[in-house]
Amino acid sequence: MNKELKYSYAILHSVIVDKSYVSIELNKVLESVEKSVNTATITKIVYGVLEHDITLDYFVSQFVKKSPSIDIMILLKMVAYCSKAVNGIPPFALVNEIVDLSKSIDRHQSGFVNAVSKKLISSEIVLPSKSNVKKYLSVKYNFPEWVISELLQKHDVEFVTALVSKELPTLTHIRINEKKIPVADFKKQLDTLGIKYTDSLYGYTLYVDYARLLDTNLMQYVIVQGLPSIVTCNVLGAEKGKVLDTCAAPGGKAVYLASNPDVVVYACDIHPHRVDLIRKYAGSCGVTNIKFFAQDATKEYTPWLDLFDYVLCDVPCSNLGVSRKKPDVFLNKSLSDVKTLAGMQYAILENSAKYVKSGGVLQYSTCTILDNENKDVITKFLKNHKDFELTPINVAGLNLYNDNNMYTFYPNMTGTEGFFIARMKRK
Ligand SMILES: C[S@@+](CC[C@H](N)C(=O)[O-])C[C@H]1O[C@@H](n2cnc3c(N)ncnc32)[C@H](O)[C@@H]1O
């Protein structure tokens, strides 16, 4: 049996059925496979199927009367994807291999798998009619229809089309540690090594070919951090005093905030093992003005009442803004999950607000783009807390969507992943 297909199926099954993280499952398998196995092919199949999950679902559904079991559906999506996008497995060999694999899953289904696979390899994907705009955009750009429906309640079709079709830079966004190297010297070394890069918003941020960077001694100067994550820290404006990061793991923002020696960062997370991640990350970056707490941000901790100059709530969210980086974010998610998350986000914000000093700043951020987890949470909070008011933010060079001083990073406007920031001041 083709080992690349077998391993790809195992990973996809863990991600789709058992809800495991794709990066973790993939790494586990790639570290343990025999030398002869082509790991690039496995990566391509796994990411390809996940990145086109909705499109493939639609394609397969054209050839089946009733939806097969999820295990068989994964196999059919693999056939559909591999036959269109993976060179090196001839179509009929592909069908034979998938049929063999299906026998080890449910041998009664192998005839069905054989028949549908043959149709899939000999057909092209025909998109739904443009008259059904939600379905059309969903299938063409692999965005869930329910997300498109929510977006269309706020924006017109043109905007939503631009948003769901936006392609983002494939290079990795990094922050250069200017304390260790001047940016000009860092760039010179990239040029010498022939490593591709492009400028980003700040002088100390770049998009680089990270795979090439990994093999060099330049890694010591680099922190991988998305642009919205850097922007939210800069916008917070924590110049001095005490900063509370209520949901801090794995630590990207807390450690960046602590690069300012005039602040002390209290980095918290509800999960002790995730607090360890922040501790490790801070240690590896040589940051010392940071304290660590395993703390549930929805539960009041009286010693912290009115204590902080700045409180950042970078809350857990549906991650819908980062689907380009994490192709599994759309799996097993619905509008009701978003609504449940909004309840938790509100609870975190409401409790954390108590820790802000008079005149201090409370900042809320998510990496999602739907109002349910963003504007709606803030609007409800402000209605119930008249002692807080939104403050405008302005990030030169970044085209943020400003909704009454609540700011969404829509990829089609910012060229970044989706994100949201609301910065409030306690009166
Ligand atoms: C979006 S992530 C934070 C990312 C982080 N700010 C960074 O820049 O690396 C959200 C975090 O909130 C944590 N979390 C979830 N519920 C929480 C709660 N009730 N209190 C505190 N942390 C919570 C999760 O464990 C997760 O690590």
The ligand as an SDF file (V2000), in Angstrom:
LIG
                    3D

 27 29  0  0  0  0  0  0  0  0999 V2000
   -5.6610   33.6110   21.8820 C   0  0  0  0  0  0  0  0  0  0  0  0
   -4.8010   32.6760   23.0410 S   0  0  0  0  0  0  0  0  0  0  0  0
   -3.6930   33.8910   23.6650 C   0  0  0  0  0  0  0  0  0  0  0  0
   -2.5010   34.1310   22.8080 C   0  0  0  0  0  0  0  0  0  0  0  0
   -1.4440   34.9530   23.5390 C   0  0  0  0  0  0  0  0  0  0  0  0
   -1.9670   36.2230   23.9740 N   0  0  0  0  0  0  0  0  0  0  0  0
   -0.2090   35.1740   22.7100 C   0  0  0  0  0  0  0  0  0  0  0  0
    0.0070   36.2540   22.1780 O   0  0  0  0  0  0  0  0  0  0  0  0
    0.6050   34.2430   22.5830 O   0  0  0  0  0  0  0  0  0  0  0  0
   -5.9210   32.5050   24.3270 C   0  0  0  0  0  0  0  0  0  0  0  0
   -5.3980   31.8510   25.5870 C   0  0  0  0  0  0  0  0  0  0  0  0
   -6.4010   32.0010   26.5800 O   0  0  0  0  0  0  0  0  0  0  0  0
   -6.3280   30.9080   27.4580 C   0  0  0  0  0  0  0  0  0  0  0  0
   -7.6090   30.8670   28.2160 N   0  0  0  0  0  0  0  0  0  0  0  0
   -8.7770   30.2780   27.9010 C   0  0  0  0  0  0  0  0  0  0  0  0
   -9.7050   30.5180   28.8440 N   0  0  0  0  0  0  0  0  0  0  0  0
   -9.1020   31.2810   29.8010 C   0  0  0  0  0  0  0  0  0  0  0  0
   -9.5240   31.8310   31.0270 C   0  0  0  0  0  0  0  0  0  0  0  0
  -10.7710   31.6770   31.4810 N   0  0  0  0  0  0  0  0  0  0  0  0
   -8.6250   32.5280   31.7540 N   0  0  0  0  0  0  0  0  0  0  0  0
   -7.3620   32.7100   31.3190 C   0  0  0  0  0  0  0  0  0  0  0  0
   -6.8930   32.2010   30.1540 N   0  0  0  0  0  0  0  0  0  0  0  0
   -7.7710   31.5040   29.3980 C   0  0  0  0  0  0  0  0  0  0  0  0
   -6.0570   29.7370   26.5440 C   0  0  0  0  0  0  0  0  0  0  0  0
   -5.4580   28.6790   27.2590 O   0  0  0  0  0  0  0  0  0  0  0  0
   -5.1170   30.3750   25.5020 C   0  0  0  0  0  0  0  0  0  0  0  0
   -3.7940   30.1250   25.8530 O   0  0  0  0  0  0  0  0  0  0  0  0
  1  2  1  0
  2  3  1  0
  2 10  1  0
  3  4  1  0
  4  5  1  0
  5  6  1  0
  5  7  1  0
  7  8  2  0
  7  9  1  0
 10 11  1  0
 11 12  1  0
 11 26  1  0
 12 13  1  0
 13 14  1  0
 13 24  1  0
 14 15  1  0
 14 23  1  0
 15 16  2  0
 16 17  1  0
 17 18  1  0
 17 23  2  0
 18 19  1  0
 18 20  2  0
 20 21  1  0
 21 22  2  0
 22 23  1  0
 24 25  1  0
 24 26  1  0
 26 27  1  0
M  CHG  2   2   1   9  -1
M  END
$$$$
